[in-house]
Amino acid sequence: MAAIAFFPFEFVDIPQVGCAFTSRRGGVSEPPHDSANISFDVGDDPQAAAANRRAVFERMGLTGWCELNQVHGDVIHFDPAPHAPEEHARLDGDGMTTAAPGHGLVIKTADCQPILLAHRSGRYVAGLHAGWRGNKIDFPGSGVRRFCDRYDLKPRDIFAVRGPSLGPAAAEFVNFETDFGPSFRPWFDPAAKTVDLWRLTRDQLMNAGVPEKQIFGMDLCTLTMEETFFSYRKACASPVRETGRQCGIIWIRA
């Protein structure tokens, strides 16, 4: 197996927390899931996906794998029980939190935004999955608020990073008025018919109380960097219409 390529991220002020965003490079999956697909739910050979997941698990030095059946909603699971990377997710939802060292919170994406949160103390982390529907219901903001409520934290002490996802020039919404509506016009470019989801997420995090200087972004567009990332939109424009999933992971170092 070729090593799975990933993009590490460090919160400089929180060395106890690890973050990583995987790519499609490396791994063992065959086309159209080539090669580092980590999802069991996209038609890939389950043994190949399991091998990729185990490789990520071991490379990050995790002791537990926490994952959800993501449904584009706003349900958060607090301190979910981990399972082996070879096992399927048991819970539906789009957010997780943990205070347990070594438990990796795994957010699967192929254009949606993986949003990883960490408290200044390094003792609490969260992972959110936000597609455009998640932005529409302000899941970045409500996710921060519920994360803070759970552990009695202050939003001013939260740090956030958004992973590779659909970039501002690629997030086309030809049915903007029905998909989003007039309240989202500040983030809409009517000439290009695109929505700046990256800026929208930043603003929603800030509205929840996260300081702007503590919000970071991996400005890597999944649709335009097709050799590096899986893109659902790109796949839907092809005859095959299938693709894999990469992931964002956050954990407290053991």
HUKAWO-V468782 format. One record per run of one state. SS is the DSSP state (H for helix, E for strand, C for the rest). FROM is the first residue (numbers start at 1). LEN is the number of residues. If there is no record, write none. Layout:
ss->SS from->FROM len->LEN
ss->SS from->FROM len->LEN
This chain:
ss->C from->1 len->1
ss->E from->2 len->1
ss->C from->3 len->3
ss->E from->6 len->4
ss->C from->10 len->7
ss->E from->17 len->6
ss->C from->23 len->4
ss->E from->27 len->1
ss->C from->28 len->18
ss->H from->46 len->14
ss->C from->60 len->4
ss->E from->64 len->3
ss->C from->67 len->2
ss->E from->69 len->1
ss->C from->70 len->6
ss->E from->76 len->3
ss->C from->79 len->4
ss->E from->83 len->1
ss->C from->84 len->8
ss->E from->92 len->1
ss->C from->93 len->2
ss->E from->95 len->4
ss->C from->99 len->4
ss->E from->103 len->7
ss->C from->110 len->3
ss->E from->113 len->7
ss->C from->120 len->5
ss->E from->125 len->6
ss->C from->131 len->1
ss->H from->132 len->5
ss->C from->137 len->2
ss->H from->139 len->13
ss->C from->152 len->3
ss->H from->155 len->3
ss->E from->158 len->5
ss->C from->163 len->2
ss->E from->165 len->1
ss->C from->166 len->6
ss->E from->172 len->1
ss->C from->173 len->3
ss->H from->176 len->4
ss->C from->180 len->2
ss->H from->182 len->6
ss->E from->188 len->2
ss->C from->190 len->4
ss->E from->194 len->2
ss->C from->196 len->1
ss->H from->197 len->11
ss->C from->208 len->4
ss->H from->212 len->3
ss->E from->215 len->3
ss->C from->218 len->3
ss->E from->221 len->1
ss->C from->222 len->10
ss->H from->232 len->5
ss->C from->237 len->9
ss->E from->246 len->7
ss->C from->253 len->2
